[in-house]
């Protein structure tokens, strides 16, 4: 009986310990779920909520933080909302923005929190390349992480190419021959647009880097003028292509369904790889089979390597945000393998974390080509100069594309605008 | 004349004092009696006016004298923004567009609206017609812009229709070149705004006393004479309102332009409101944008006041 009592006492004690442990465990789980922070996340990327929700799930698994994405359909409104939020601190915890020159006003004006420590740790752990950091730096501080890394190749319809007996061009002459052949089939070979003005820089930057990447870099850093004979030569090449009727109408849209329609016709589309999912998910086309992408060949045959435009969108933390510590933690987590893998899967695009294997066949092929051929990766025109210069520049480029300004008018006006806006910039921020 | 005397007599009391004067005196006496409590009830209204009207205008005026760019503290620069705007090459293009918009959106909706109102008001089931014409008016400018963009874009419905009826030669990039892009947008705006004009004119026509129409008919007036001599003069009040609102709306045209062309290509379809928006919100030049906003505000107020005063004055002299 005593033994029985003793056993009973031990069992009771054990059950008490176990149940206490269960209760403590349950309590701590309940506490953890109570402490899941919801971070307000503002962005202007229409149709990307699914991607951000996927990231949110990854962040929840990693650090118990979720995102509440809010989409702004109008970019101008978005920017102004964040300007107001910068002053009041009322608004998002995390936000998307643009890298390069477009970050400077926000960084100097107190919009973004300094996240240099996030980068330091991420670089040390091999989650991101140091080369990429400079696109998000203003002075010595870093203010954002990359929101994916997108190449700007030429997307083309692989089946149509096969049907028309065309192959991916390796030289400019071959590229011109491909364009001429597509035109002969009654299809406009190349997508171009001035819809919203900004797409006018696509062909401008592309032709410049195909002619000479140094020319592009010198021009965008104000070392040479837009009236430089080499720049004028590029404009003349562009004009020749316009005159041949190789470009689509100026109000062509190349996003979503419209991109798929163009692709199905056989028109080639120079666009960021962030638009890849429009073909694969939205259009139901199979990457690598129905469509693919190639690096546009050099115009100048003397160049030893090709160049491609790279766009790295930015995600930063609002400096006056209520949950700054959590926001920085989330940004660090965002760069880690699990979340980056989720992003790669959800977006079908490239990611900055080199540990993440690229699954999408088009992006995989492109990344392989870029690495194998040591293709120069060059920052987009949109992020490569003071905002008023770029915004004013695309207006002039649009007029040139529509034929309402000649080469001489366009280059002269661009040069005058650059002189004016660089002077303003230098006065404001120094060189 | 006799009508006016009769009306005036009706407004007089037995003590031969105009009723409005008596009411005014009564109000003054009432105010003296109630004192502070009366003014107390004005406070919410005053706060609303200050917050919604006076503060934004005052702030815009203040910003127009600064170099405000949004994030950094603004620096006072006097009249520099106004001087810059007056020599800005875009000013000429913008004002030309505003003039085209003003003339076109004044003439077209008023003219078309008047014709429709006149024709429809005598027809059986006119309320249904009026409702049909009013439908576009209830759409937002953004929706109207999006709808007409799909019609006028190069791959749009209009060009497809032209091709389908064998008129390939007329296919055009309607929104890409000037001035056809502005004309296209004016067509969209006319479609959207005519409905309200129809309703207003219909109300005016319905208020024309039947006796005068019957008397003129008995005197042998045909439809033309009936319209110009009897109905048209009695639409003066409505006309003044329609013209006044059309003028103000055309001067501040923004949403349709922003949606259909964004003021482009190459800024050639910008209106003053679009230029203001672009400078203030796209380029973050709040100071410069504010100066344009003040310029636009002065223009709209001046033109509206002149138009309404002119329209109503003519009425008073009749």
Interface residues (C-beta under 8 A of the other chain):
Chain A: X76 X77 X79 X80 X83 X86 X87 X105 X106 X108 X109 X110 X111 X194 X196 X197 X249 X250 X251 X252 X387 X388 X391 X395 X396 X398 X399 X402 X404 X405
Chain B: X69 X70 X71 X72 X153 X154 X155 X173 X175 X176 X177 X178 X262 X264 X265 X266 X267 X268 X277 X281 X282 X283 X284 X285
